[in-house]
């Protein structure tokens, strides 16, 4: 009986160690890019998909002139990674985050 309890404890300890391993995710590589005077943060949340978010710069009214965010996002992906964004896979969420796949030579 004693050996069975020790064996059960070892099995449970091994299971908790195994489940903790996949729960720890890899750290995203964060790259900063500046496009037309505005700061962008580019990350890769999942393999094959990149995300770009424009910094709000504390809503500075005296910042650089306004440009379309889609064009800024395309340039931010290129400046941060050196790869071109595939426009047909690009989409924007309601919070202003851009997601796309990249074409790297």
C-alpha positions as CSV (number, residue, x, y, z in Angstrom):
1,X,0.0,0.0,0.0
2,X,2.9,2.3,0.9
3,X,4.6,1.7,-2.5
4,X,1.3,2.4,-4.3
5,X,0.9,5.8,-2.6
6,X,4.5,6.7,-3.4
7,X,4.0,5.7,-7.0
8,X,0.8,7.7,-7.3
9,X,2.5,10.7,-5.8
10,X,5.3,10.4,-8.4
11,X,2.9,10.1,-11.2
12,X,0.9,13.1,-10.1
13,X,4.1,15.1,-9.7
14,X,5.2,14.2,-13.2
15,X,1.8,15.2,-14.6
16,X,1.8,18.6,-13.0
17,X,5.4,19.2,-14.3
18,X,4.3,18.2,-17.8
19,X,1.2,20.4,-17.9
20,X,3.2,23.4,-16.7
21,X,5.6,23.2,-19.6
22,X,3.2,23.9,-22.5
23,X,1.4,26.6,-20.4
24,X,4.5,28.7,-20.5
25,X,4.5,30.5,-23.9
26,X,7.5,31.8,-25.7
27,X,8.1,35.5,-25.5
28,X,7.0,37.5,-28.5
29,X,9.8,39.4,-30.3
30,X,8.8,43.0,-30.1
31,X,10.1,45.3,-32.8
32,X,9.7,49.1,-32.9
33,X,9.3,51.1,-36.1
34,X,8.8,54.7,-36.9
35,X,6.6,55.5,-40.0
36,X,6.0,59.2,-41.0
37,X,6.8,60.3,-37.5
38,X,4.5,57.9,-35.7
39,X,5.7,54.9,-33.6
40,X,4.5,51.4,-34.3
41,X,5.0,48.1,-32.4
42,X,5.2,44.9,-34.5
43,X,5.0,41.5,-32.9
44,X,4.4,37.9,-34.0
45,X,1.6,36.5,-31.7
46,X,1.4,33.2,-33.6
47,X,3.8,31.7,-36.2
48,X,3.0,33.0,-39.7
49,X,0.9,36.0,-38.5
50,X,2.2,39.4,-37.6
51,X,0.5,42.2,-35.7
52,X,1.2,46.0,-35.8
53,X,-0.2,48.5,-33.4
54,X,0.3,52.3,-33.6
55,X,1.3,54.1,-30.5
56,X,-1.2,56.8,-29.6
57,X,1.6,59.3,-28.6
58,X,-0.7,60.6,-25.8
59,X,-3.1,61.8,-28.5
60,X,-0.7,64.7,-29.4
61,X,-2.7,67.2,-31.5
62,X,0.6,68.8,-32.8
63,X,2.0,65.6,-34.2
64,X,2.9,64.8,-37.8
65,X,0.1,65.2,-40.5
66,X,-2.5,62.5,-40.6
67,X,-2.0,59.6,-43.0
68,X,-4.0,56.5,-43.7
69,X,-3.3,53.9,-41.0
70,X,-3.3,51.0,-43.5
71,X,-0.5,52.5,-45.5
72,X,1.4,53.2,-42.2
73,X,0.9,49.6,-41.1
74,X,2.3,48.3,-44.4
75,X,5.4,50.4,-44.0
76,X,5.7,49.5,-40.3
77,X,5.7,45.8,-41.2
78,X,8.4,46.4,-43.8
79,X,10.5,48.6,-41.5
80,X,10.3,46.2,-38.5
81,X,10.9,42.9,-40.4
82,X,12.3,43.7,-43.8
83,X,9.5,41.7,-45.4
84,X,6.5,42.8,-47.4
85,X,3.0,42.6,-46.1
86,X,0.6,40.5,-48.2
87,X,-2.2,43.0,-48.6
88,X,-4.9,40.3,-49.4
89,X,-4.3,38.7,-45.9
90,X,-4.3,42.0,-44.0
91,X,-7.2,42.9,-41.7
92,X,-7.8,45.4,-39.0
93,X,-9.7,45.0,-35.7
94,X,-12.0,47.5,-34.2
95,X,-9.2,48.5,-31.8
96,X,-6.9,49.5,-34.6
97,X,-4.6,46.4,-34.6
98,X,-3.4,45.2,-38.0
99,X,-2.8,41.5,-38.7
100,X,-1.2,40.1,-41.8
101,X,1.1,37.4,-43.2
102,X,4.4,38.5,-44.6
103,X,6.3,37.6,-47.8
104,X,10.0,37.3,-47.0
105,X,12.5,36.7,-49.8
